């Protein structure tokens, strides 16, 4: 790995201007889709194949009984122990040298295995091309030593980008500074994500944010147990058959004759 | 066909058997190409891994239809255990694992074959059901979908292992068995060794068909 990079999202500084959402679409050349108003500033309602990042709008009641607006920039978390990579049959999803999770679209076969695998519900299907689609942390920009488009667009400094250790230190410093329920999200689970949040509220307050995201147990059973077991049991059967043949021997018919009219006599 | 050979299977049975067998084998190969990254090279034979997926899916449909025919055709003969003789056979492992002076006589299908049939029927159905849900996941809960991948992989482990047991027995493990699924005719010696009770039943019922002999000679009116 060349250099592990992390995108830090400090939600205390986010004003929900959605500059990141637009910059993402622009840089990655993704069209808009017809949307629907569901009574929220949040638009579109969820991540889409052509919307890799989205500001989620949420209203909560604080301790004083006042309404409080929460904003969260949602998108791929770029896990180290990434379930999508683990289930991908063709290695289309892969870890870049920066630790982020990118997609080689020409290798994707549209099997949709990564969709239920992701603990954050990030990969989406582009039904027109039958390929999966998700944020790649602006891989082409990183190669050119540029920060991701969303980072560049952020007017308040809520999104910053840099070396892993520096960003981790920065996140913890900021959470301590904010005090109260503020915490760092993303450093502990799935061996660390390459997107970090500084949350102002407890993690469980945020909608669509799992409090304990992890590699699904089903994928561990599937990929770490059943996948090798398929070859091991088949190999054991072949070895057992050979042993059976050379020790016990085959079950050979007592008489090989086929003629003589088939009568028993 | 040589005189004296005994008819073991009909043409319909053989066609259905090979529909299930070859589609199952094809599904194993294409499925493994997707499960094991090092076998992705299989994709180059058919123009890419996406084609492997497409062939796997449609072959699965063919397998499903063939499996239904297989179950309808064989469940009466191979799907039901008859006691106590099947239990006695199992206790002696059919004489396959240790020396048995007299292997308990069972009917047309021995309990080993019945277990193989039931494993294929049960896990084949699991594979078809889970495969269809994986193919068309829209509307299913994430938890359900995750479970389907586990079932699909588990079914593979069982079926793939059974495949090699089957392959061993019909080739060198129990010589003389394979013609039952190719020509349909087997030797009397083979039937006497493998399925003595079946032979007696056919002789008693007059359903024994021997090549070169007049058919239905012993049939009761």
Interface residues (C-beta under 8 A of the other chain):
Chain A: X87 X89 X90 X91 X107 X109 X110 X111 X112 X113 X115 X116 X117 X121 X216 X218 X219 X221 X222 X226 X227 X229 X230 X231 X233 X234 X236 X237 X238 X241 X244 X245 X248 X250 X251 X252 X253 X254 X255 X256 X257 X258 X259 X260 X261 X262 X264
Chain B: X2 X3 X4 X5 X6 X32 X34 X35 X36 X37 X40 X43 X48 X49 X50 X52 X53 X95 X96 X97 X98 X134 X137 X142 X145 X146 X147 X149 X150 X153 X154 X156 X157 X160 X161 X163 X164 X165 X168 X172 X173 X174 X175 X176 X187 X188 X189 X190 X192 X193 X194 X210 X211 X212 X213
